[in-house]
Structure formats: structure tokens, C-alpha cells
Amino acid sequence: MNKEKSAVDWLFEQMPFEYRSSRAAFEAYKIALEMEKQFLIGFYIQAAMKDNKLPYGIQYYGKLEEVTQEAEDLYNETFNNQQP
């Protein structure tokens, strides 16, 4: 199964090799990937909560854990935590 390429992966690949081969560039890449992952998971959670019309409270927090796991699974399935 082909995996999608994240925006961070694409951008990193566009950089000349001499820039992306440095340790600092690789560390920045890893941080950017994690930031992108957290953003996409947060977006998924917000959409799911709005779609389910759940108010904040006990019901919300019970569903939140389930939706967070769904979001992480979807991210990992889609992007497969690709390395450069």
C-alpha cells in the first residue's frame, strides 16, 4: 500500500542535500513532523467532537480518548511515520 507524503516530508525532500544532510536539519525535520502530526490529530479530534455534537464534560472526555486513538491510528496508517 502506498503511503501519502506529508507536507513536511515533501518540503524536506526539496531542500538541497547539503542542507538536509546536517544533524541540525534532521533534528528540525523530526520536530516539524511531530508538530504536523499533533496538528492533524487535533484537527481530527475537533472535527469528530463537533460532528458528534458532544458537550464538554464526562461524556466528552470518555469519547476523547477513543477519538484520539482513532486519529493517531489514521495518521500512522496514512503516513507510516516515514523517514527521509
C-alpha positions in Angstrom: 0.0 0.0 0.0 1.4 3.4 -1.0 1.7 5.9 1.8 0.9 9.5 1.5 3.7 12.1 1.8 3.3 14.7 4.4 3.9 18.4 3.7 7.0 18.3 5.9 8.4 15.3 4.1 7.8 17.0 0.7 9.5 20.2 1.8 12.5 18.3 3.3 13.0 16.5 0.0 13.0 19.8 -1.9 16.0 21.1 0.1 19.4 20.6 -1.4 21.2 17.6 0.0 24.0 19.7 1.6 21.4 21.4 3.7 19.2 18.5 4.7 22.2 16.2 5.5 23.2 18.2 8.6 22.3 17.0 12.1 20.5 20.3 12.8 18.4 20.0 9.7 17.4 16.4 10.6 16.5 17.4 14.2 14.4 20.3 12.8 12.7 17.8 10.4 11.8 15.5 13.3 10.4 18.3 15.3 8.4 19.6 12.3 7.0 16.1 11.7 5.8 15.8 15.3 4.3 19.3 15.1 2.5 18.4 11.9 1.3 15.1 13.4 -0.1 16.9 16.5 -1.8 19.5 14.4 -3.5 16.9 12.2 -4.6 14.8 15.2 -6.0 17.9 16.9 -7.9 18.8 13.8 -9.4 15.2 13.6 -10.4 15.4 17.3 -12.1 18.8 16.9 -14.0 17.6 13.8 -15.1 14.4 15.5 -16.3 16.2 18.6 -18.2 18.8 16.6 -19.7 16.0 14.4 -20.9 14.1 17.4 -22.2 17.3 19.0 -20.8 16.3 22.3 -20.8 18.9 25.1 -17.7 19.2 27.3 -17.9 17.0 30.4 -17.8 13.4 31.3 -19.3 12.2 28.0 -16.7 14.4 26.1 -13.7 13.0 28.0 -14.8 9.4 27.6 -15.1 9.9 23.8 -11.9 12.0 23.6 -9.6 9.1 24.4 -11.3 6.9 21.8 -11.2 9.6 19.1 -7.5 10.5 19.9 -6.6 6.8 19.3 -8.5 6.8 16.1 -6.7 9.9 14.9 -3.3 8.5 15.8 -4.1 5.2 14.0 -5.2 7.1 10.9 -2.1 9.3 10.9 0.2 6.3 11.3 -1.7 4.4 8.6 -1.6 7.3 6.2 1.9 8.5 6.7 3.5 5.4 8.2 5.9 7.6 10.1 8.2 8.0 7.1 11.9 8.7 7.4 13.8 10.8 4.9 
